[in-house]
Amino acid sequence: MASGDELACTYAALILSDDNVSITGDKIATILKAAGVSVEPYWPGLFARALDGINVKDLITNIGSSAGSAPAASAPTATGGGGAAPAAAAKEEKKEEKPKKEDSESEDDMGFGLFD
């Protein structure tokens, strides 16, 4: 579970990102000071370094998407067309859809019943 210091820095970073301001340790500390929140001094710098070069808005909107880069690879390029990446992504999706052979009992059941 996240500590109060982590949550405060997370919210401060989200505020900076929402205002299209670069996320730095000093700016996170300034927001926390204005909010009257005290955190350990290393947290703002830690969050700033962790988010350096990362578009936080894209990070938030891609929560729950697959770990692979298939959506990004399938986007059309400036030259038109997505290239071979969409075909490879579609082939990979088809491969995952193959049904698996199951025994007479499901793996979750393991042969135990509720009232055995």
Sequence and secondary structure as in RCSB ss.txt:
>XXXX:A:sequence
MASGDELACTYAALILSDDNVSITGDKIATILKAAGVSVEPYWPGLFARALDGINVKDLITNIGSSAGSAPAASA
PTATGGGGAAPAAAAKEEKKEEKPKKEDSESEDDMGFGLFD
>XXXX:A:secstr
   HHHHHHHHHHHHHHHTT    HHHHHHHHHHHT    THHHHHHHHHTTT  HHHHHHTTTS SS HHHHTS
  TTSS TTHHHHHHHHHHHHT      SS TTTTT  TT 
